[in-house]
């Protein structure tokens, strides 16, 4: 059986991916907190290490974006 062609990120690399590719503030400590309280990206565990996929990080980051606006007082 061939392993799927999916790249897994450990928490620090996942935070870096979100910062670099989405321009959003993100830290490994914040991802750890969200893993406890909820609201973070989906992750899997390999032993004691949480692992994130690029697709899960992208879906989570995109879900955090607000609607487009033309000004601060009126939503489009």
Helices and strands as residue ranges (DSSP letters): E 8-9, H 11-22, H 28-37, E 44-46, E 49-53, H 54-63
